[in-house]
């Protein structure tokens, strides 16, 4: 019994650290699957969708560290609602949450 308690004491913090670290990595969404679903729904063309998603993924990869862990966690969950995972939606959510740094055009 004592061995079980010690093992459990070691496992629980490791799981918590793993989950916390997950927000620090850009999620791996299946762009092709998402775009197939959008094309089937008549929302977008395949080429346009793939370009938009790839551009958003690249932008997120550059700026990922600018966003707070709380915003990342909330927006990753929101961008995967309904089973469709979208980098465009993730980037939009993070920008709207006030995270990151934006440059405004000079007038």
PyMOL commands that set and color helices and strands:
alter all, ss='L'
color gray80, all
select helices_A, chain A and resi 2-22+31-40+46-66+69-79+81-83+87-96
alter helices_A, ss='H'
color red, helices_A
deselect
rebuild
show_as cartoon
